[in-house]
Amino acid sequence: MSDKPQDQQADQVEPQGVKKVSLADAIKAKLAQKQADQAAARANPKAAGNNNQTAKSQMTKKVNNQRRRTGGS
């Protein structure tokens, strides 16, 4: 093995430049990104794009016949 102590060897296993981020910091960063995206969408709604799914028609909706299949009353 090498002459370095155990804790310095563990540091070398991780890639350089990768910073450990706590869960709280990650959540705060994600929330800030989400709020920025929402503000941008409010400012320019056409540029945000339409991510909405089209609603299904009630005529093409598959009926739920579980009560009939299972004999429920």
DSSP file (Angstrom, degrees, kcal/mol; ACC not computed):
  #  RESIDUE AA STRUCTURE BP1 BP2  ACC     N-H-->O    O-->H-N    N-H-->O    O-->H-N    TCO  KAPPA ALPHA  PHI   PSI    X-CA   Y-CA   Z-CA
    1    1 A M              0   0    0      0, 0.0     2,-0.1     0, 0.0     0, 0.0   0.000 360.0 360.0 360.0-171.7    0.0    0.0    0.0
    2    2 A S        -     0   0    0      2,-0.1     7,-0.0     1,-0.1     0, 0.0  -0.431 360.0-113.2-101.1 176.9    1.1    3.6    0.1
    3    3 A D  S    S+     0   0    0     -2,-0.1    -1,-0.1     2,-0.0     0, 0.0   0.490  82.5 104.9 -86.2  -4.0    2.5    5.8    2.9
    4    4 A K  S    S-     0   0    0      1,-0.1    -2,-0.1     2,-0.1     5,-0.0  -0.473  78.5-103.1 -80.4 148.9   -0.5    8.0    3.1
    5    5 A P     >  -     0   0    0      0, 0.0     4,-1.4     0, 0.0     3,-0.4  -0.192  35.6-104.1 -63.5 163.7   -3.0    7.7    6.0
    6    6 A Q  H  > S+     0   0    0      1,-0.2     4,-1.7     2,-0.2     5,-0.1   0.869 117.1  54.6 -59.3 -42.8   -6.3    5.9    5.4
    7    7 A D  H  > S+     0   0    0      1,-0.2     4,-1.2     2,-0.2    -1,-0.2   0.831 106.9  50.9 -68.4 -30.7   -8.4    9.1    5.3
    8    8 A Q  H  > S+     0   0    0     -3,-0.4     4,-1.1     2,-0.2    -1,-0.2   0.824 107.2  54.2 -73.4 -30.9   -6.3   10.7    2.6
    9    9 A Q  H  X S+     0   0    0     -4,-1.4     4,-0.8     1,-0.2     3,-0.3   0.886 105.3  53.4 -68.2 -37.5   -6.6    7.5    0.5
   10   10 A A  H >X S+     0   0    0     -4,-1.7     4,-0.8     1,-0.2     3,-0.6   0.856 104.3  56.5 -65.5 -33.9  -10.4    7.7    0.7
   11   11 A D  H 3< S+     0   0    0     -4,-1.2     3,-0.4     1,-0.2    -1,-0.2   0.832 102.4  55.4 -66.1 -31.2  -10.3   11.3   -0.6
   12   12 A Q  H 3< S+     0   0    0     -4,-1.1    -1,-0.2    -3,-0.3    -2,-0.2   0.709  94.8  67.3 -76.2 -19.0   -8.5   10.2   -3.7
   13   13 A V  H << S+     0   0    0     -4,-0.8    -1,-0.2    -3,-0.6    -2,-0.2   0.871  87.9  78.0 -68.6 -36.1  -11.1    7.7   -4.6
   14   14 A E  S  < S-     0   0    0     -4,-0.8     3,-0.1    -3,-0.4     2,-0.0  -0.487  96.1-103.8 -74.4 142.8  -13.7   10.4   -5.3
   15   15 A P    >   -     0   0    0      0, 0.0     3,-1.2     0, 0.0    -1,-0.1  -0.337  41.1-102.5 -64.4 147.1  -13.3   12.2   -8.6
   16   16 A Q  T 3  S+     0   0    0      1,-0.2     3,-0.1    -4,-0.1    -4,-0.0  -0.419 103.4  25.5 -69.8 143.6  -11.8   15.7   -8.5
   17   17 A G  T 3  S+     0   0    0      1,-0.3     2,-0.6    -2,-0.1    -1,-0.2   0.335  86.4 123.9  87.3  -8.3  -14.2   18.6   -8.7
   18   18 A V    <   -     0   0    0     -3,-1.2     2,-0.5    -4,-0.0    -1,-0.3  -0.782  46.3-159.4 -89.9 122.8  -17.2   16.7   -7.4
   19   19 A K        -     0   0    0     -2,-0.6     2,-0.3    -3,-0.1    -3,-0.0  -0.865  16.3-125.5-105.6 131.1  -18.6   18.5   -4.4
   20   20 A K        -     0   0    0     -2,-0.5     2,-0.4     1,-0.0    -2,-0.0  -0.582  27.5-159.0 -73.5 133.9  -20.8   16.6   -1.9
   21   21 A V        -     0   0    0     -2,-0.3     2,-0.0     4,-0.0    -1,-0.0  -0.948  13.4-125.8-118.5 133.3  -24.1   18.4   -1.5
   22   22 A S     >  -     0   0    0     -2,-0.4     4,-2.2     1,-0.1     5,-0.2  -0.341  25.1-114.4 -72.3 160.0  -26.4   18.0    1.5
   23   23 A L  H  > S+     0   0    0      1,-0.2     4,-2.4     2,-0.2     5,-0.2   0.889 116.2  53.2 -62.4 -40.5  -30.0   17.0    1.0
   24   24 A A  H  > S+     0   0    0      1,-0.2     4,-2.4     2,-0.2    -1,-0.2   0.914 109.8  47.7 -63.1 -42.6  -31.2   20.4    2.3
   25   25 A D  H  > S+     0   0    0      1,-0.2     4,-2.3     2,-0.2    -1,-0.2   0.893 111.4  51.0 -65.2 -38.8  -29.0   22.3   -0.1
   26   26 A A  H  X S+     0   0    0     -4,-2.2     4,-2.3     2,-0.2    -2,-0.2   0.904 111.0  47.9 -65.0 -41.2  -30.1   20.2   -3.0
   27   27 A I  H  X S+     0   0    0     -4,-2.4     4,-2.5     2,-0.2    -2,-0.2   0.907 111.6  50.2 -66.6 -41.4  -33.8   20.7   -2.1
   28   28 A K  H  X S+     0   0    0     -4,-2.4     4,-2.4     1,-0.2    -2,-0.2   0.909 111.7  48.0 -63.1 -41.4  -33.3   24.5   -1.8
   29   29 A A  H  X S+     0   0    0     -4,-2.3     4,-2.2     2,-0.2    -2,-0.2   0.908 112.4  48.8 -65.6 -41.7  -31.5   24.6   -5.2
   30   30 A K  H  X S+     0   0    0     -4,-2.3     4,-2.3     2,-0.2    -2,-0.2   0.899 112.0  49.1 -64.2 -41.4  -34.3   22.6   -6.8
   31   31 A L  H  X S+     0   0    0     -4,-2.5     4,-2.6     2,-0.2    -2,-0.2   0.904 110.4  50.3 -65.2 -41.6  -37.0   24.8   -5.3
   32   32 A A  H  X S+     0   0    0     -4,-2.4     4,-2.2     1,-0.2    -2,-0.2   0.899 111.2  49.2 -63.7 -39.8  -35.2   27.9   -6.5
   33   33 A Q  H  X S+     0   0    0     -4,-2.2     4,-2.3     2,-0.2    -2,-0.2   0.904 111.2  49.7 -64.7 -41.2  -34.9   26.5  -10.0
   34   34 A K  H  X S+     0   0    0     -4,-2.3     4,-2.4     2,-0.2    -2,-0.2   0.917 111.2  48.5 -64.2 -43.3  -38.6   25.6  -10.0
   35   35 A Q  H  X S+     0   0    0     -4,-2.6     4,-2.4     1,-0.2    -1,-0.2   0.890 111.0  50.7 -65.0 -38.3  -39.6   29.1   -8.9
   36   36 A A  H  X S+     0   0    0     -4,-2.2     4,-2.2     2,-0.2    -1,-0.2   0.901 110.5  49.5 -65.2 -40.3  -37.3   30.7  -11.5
   37   37 A D  H  X S+     0   0    0     -4,-2.3     4,-2.1     2,-0.2    -2,-0.2   0.906 111.6  48.7 -63.9 -41.5  -38.9   28.5  -14.2
   38   38 A Q  H  X S+     0   0    0     -4,-2.4     4,-2.1     2,-0.2    -2,-0.2   0.891 110.9  50.4 -66.3 -39.0  -42.4   29.4  -13.0
   39   39 A A  H  X S+     0   0    0     -4,-2.4     4,-2.1     1,-0.2    -1,-0.2   0.897 111.1  48.9 -66.0 -39.4  -41.6   33.1  -13.0
   40   40 A A  H  X S+     0   0    0     -4,-2.2     4,-2.1     1,-0.2    -1,-0.2   0.879 110.3  51.2 -66.5 -37.2  -40.2   32.9  -16.5
   41   41 A A  H  < S+     0   0    0     -4,-2.1     7,-0.2     1,-0.2    -2,-0.2   0.872 111.0  48.0 -68.3 -36.3  -43.3   31.1  -17.6
   42   42 A R  H  < S+     0   0    0     -4,-2.1    -2,-0.2     1,-0.2    -1,-0.2   0.877 111.5  50.8 -70.2 -36.5  -45.5   33.8  -16.1
   43   43 A A  H  < S+     0   0    0     -4,-2.1    -2,-0.2     1,-0.3    -1,-0.2   0.894 130.9  13.1 -69.2 -39.7  -43.5   36.5  -17.8
   44   44 A N    >X  +     0   0    0     -4,-2.1     4,-1.1    -5,-0.1     3,-0.5  -0.712  67.7 177.0-139.3  84.3  -43.6   35.0  -21.3
   45   45 A P  H 3> S+     0   0    0      0, 0.0     4,-0.6     0, 0.0    -1,-0.1   0.785  79.2  56.1 -64.7 -28.4  -46.2   32.2  -21.5
   46   46 A K  H >4 S+     0   0    0      1,-0.2     3,-0.5     2,-0.2     4,-0.1   0.862 106.6  49.5 -72.8 -33.4  -45.7   31.6  -25.2
   47   47 A A  H <4 S+     0   0    0     -3,-0.5    -1,-0.2     1,-0.2    -6,-0.1   0.744  99.1  67.7 -75.7 -23.1  -42.0   30.9  -24.8
   48   48 A A  H 3< S-     0   0    0     -4,-1.1    -1,-0.2    -7,-0.2    -2,-0.2   0.778  99.8-139.0 -69.4 -25.3  -42.6   28.4  -22.0
   49   49 A G    <<  -     0   0    0     -4,-0.6     2,-0.8    -3,-0.5    -1,-0.1  -0.009  20.6 -77.0  86.3 163.1  -44.2   25.9  -24.3
   50   50 A N        +     0   0    0      1,-0.1    -1,-0.1    -4,-0.1    -4,-0.0  -0.879  46.6 164.7-105.3 108.7  -47.3   23.9  -23.7
   51   51 A N        +     0   0    0     -2,-0.8     2,-0.2     2,-0.1    -1,-0.1   0.274  38.5 123.2-100.8   9.0  -46.6   20.9  -21.5
   52   52 A N        -     0   0    0      1,-0.1     2,-0.3    -3,-0.0    -2,-0.1  -0.484  59.8-131.1 -76.3 138.5  -50.3   20.2  -20.9
   53   53 A Q        -     0   0    0     -2,-0.2     2,-0.3     1,-0.1    -2,-0.1  -0.635  27.9-109.9 -82.6 145.9  -51.7   16.9  -21.7
   54   54 A T        -     0   0    0     -2,-0.3     2,-0.2     1,-0.1    -1,-0.1  -0.566  35.5-113.7 -76.5 139.7  -54.9   16.9  -23.7
   55   55 A A        -     0   0    0     -2,-0.3     2,-0.2     1,-0.1    -1,-0.1  -0.463  28.9-117.1 -74.1 142.3  -57.9   15.8  -21.8
   56   56 A K        -     0   0    0     -2,-0.2     2,-0.1     1,-0.1    -1,-0.1  -0.538  28.7-113.1 -78.0 144.6  -59.5   12.5  -22.8
   57   57 A S    >>  -     0   0    0     -2,-0.2     3,-0.5     1,-0.1     4,-0.5  -0.451  16.6-127.1 -71.7 148.6  -63.0   12.6  -24.0
   58   58 A Q  T 34 S+     0   0    0      1,-0.2     3,-0.3     2,-0.2    -1,-0.1   0.749 109.0  62.3 -68.1 -21.5  -65.6   11.0  -21.9
   59   59 A M  T 34 S+     0   0    0      1,-0.2    -1,-0.2     3,-0.0    -3,-0.0   0.823 108.0  40.3 -73.6 -29.8  -66.7    9.0  -25.0
   60   60 A T  T <4 S+     0   0    0     -3,-0.5    -1,-0.2     2,-0.1    -2,-0.2   0.434  88.6 118.5 -97.9   1.1  -63.4    7.3  -25.4
   61   61 A K  S  < S-     0   0    0     -4,-0.5     2,-0.4    -3,-0.3    -3,-0.0  -0.440  70.2-117.4 -71.1 137.6  -62.8    6.7  -21.7
   62   62 A K        -     0   0    0     -2,-0.2     2,-0.1     1,-0.1    -1,-0.1  -0.607  31.7-123.8 -76.5 129.3  -62.5    3.1  -20.7
   63   63 A V        -     0   0    0     -2,-0.4     2,-0.9     1,-0.1    -1,-0.1  -0.437  12.8-126.8 -75.5 146.1  -65.3    2.1  -18.3
   64   64 A N        +     0   0    0     -2,-0.1     3,-0.3     1,-0.1     4,-0.1  -0.825  35.3 166.5 -94.4 105.9  -64.6    0.7  -14.9
   65   65 A N     >  +     0   0    0     -2,-0.9     4,-2.2     1,-0.2     5,-0.2  -0.080  33.0 121.9-110.9  34.5  -66.5   -2.6  -14.7
   66   66 A Q  H  > S+     0   0    0      1,-0.2     4,-2.6     2,-0.2     6,-0.3   0.876  72.3  54.8 -64.7 -37.7  -64.8   -4.0  -11.6
   67   67 A R  H  >>S+     0   0    0     -3,-0.3     5,-1.7     1,-0.2     4,-0.9   0.884 109.9  46.9 -65.4 -36.1  -68.0   -4.3   -9.6
   68   68 A R  H  45S+     0   0    0      3,-0.2     3,-0.3     2,-0.2    -1,-0.2   0.912 114.0  47.5 -69.9 -41.8  -69.6   -6.3  -12.4
   69   69 A R  H  <5S+     0   0    0     -4,-2.2    -2,-0.2     1,-0.2    -1,-0.2   0.883 117.8  40.6 -67.2 -38.2  -66.5   -8.6  -12.7
   70   70 A T  H  <5S-     0   0    0     -4,-2.6    -1,-0.2    -5,-0.2    -2,-0.2   0.525 109.3-118.0 -92.4  -4.9  -66.1   -9.2   -9.0
   71   71 A G  T  <5 +     0   0    0     -4,-0.9    -3,-0.2    -3,-0.3    -4,-0.1   0.758  52.5 167.3  78.2  23.8  -69.8   -9.6   -8.2
   72   72 A G      <       0   0    0     -5,-1.7    -1,-0.2    -6,-0.3    -2,-0.0  -0.330 360.0 360.0 -69.4 155.1  -69.9   -6.6   -5.9
   73   73 A S              0   0    0     -2,-0.0    -1,-0.1     0, 0.0    -5,-0.0   0.438 360.0 360.0-104.5 360.0  -73.3   -5.2   -4.9
